Amino acid sequence: MINLPPGTPPLLRLNEASLHFNLSKSTLLRMRRSGTVRTYKTSGGQFMFYRDDLVDLISKNTNGNHQVQGPSESA
């Protein structure tokens, strides 16, 4: 179960998503580029992450340490 602070907004900026989910910014950007997670593009051209999508993704891919696995990559 992922516990977020009360009042966490449904859309998170890159920095907020990184802090709330303990993920690096580069991991979040890679997930956005690969389509692993949906994002919302603001009129100013910034991307925001859907909080509930991140919660679902992390909940499905957590092995007790909040690691997120993206799509399979060939070695």
C-alpha positions in Angstrom: 0.0 0.0 0.0 1.3 3.4 -0.9 0.6 6.1 1.6 0.6 9.7 0.2 0.2 12.8 2.2 -3.4 14.0 2.5 -4.3 16.5 -0.2 -1.9 15.2 -2.7 -3.2 16.6 -6.0 -4.3 14.3 -8.8 -1.7 15.8 -11.2 1.9 16.0 -10.1 4.9 18.0 -11.5 8.0 16.0 -12.2 9.6 17.1 -8.9 6.5 16.3 -6.9 6.2 12.9 -8.4 9.8 12.2 -7.8 9.5 13.1 -4.1 6.2 11.4 -3.4 7.1 8.1 -5.0 10.9 8.1 -4.3 11.7 7.8 -8.0 14.5 9.6 -9.8 13.4 12.3 -12.3 15.2 10.4 -15.1 13.2 7.2 -14.3 9.9 9.3 -14.5 11.0 10.9 -17.8 11.9 7.5 -19.2 8.5 6.1 -18.2 6.8 9.1 -19.8 8.8 8.7 -23.1 8.2 5.0 -23.3 4.4 5.4 -22.6 4.6 3.4 -19.4 2.7 6.1 -17.6 0.2 8.7 -18.8 1.0 12.4 -18.6 -0.9 15.6 -19.1 0.6 18.3 -21.1 -0.1 21.8 -19.9 -0.8 24.8 -22.2 2.8 25.9 -21.2 4.2 22.7 -22.6 5.1 21.1 -19.3 4.2 17.5 -18.5 2.4 16.5 -15.3 2.0 12.9 -14.1 -1.4 11.4 -13.1 -1.0 10.5 -9.4 -3.4 7.5 -9.5 -1.6 6.0 -12.5 1.7 6.2 -10.7 0.1 4.6 -7.6 -1.4 1.8 -9.7 1.9 1.2 -11.6 4.0 1.1 -8.5 1.5 -1.1 -6.6 1.6 -3.6 -9.4 5.4 -3.6 -9.7 6.5 -3.3 -6.1 8.6 -6.0 -4.6 8.7 -4.3 -1.2 11.2 -1.6 -2.2 9.1 0.7 -4.5 11.1 -0.4 -7.6 9.2 0.4 -10.8 9.8 -1.8 -13.8 9.2 -0.4 -17.3 8.6 -2.3 -20.5 11.0 -5.2 -21.1 14.2 -4.2 -22.7 16.4 -6.4 -24.9 20.0 -6.9 -23.8 
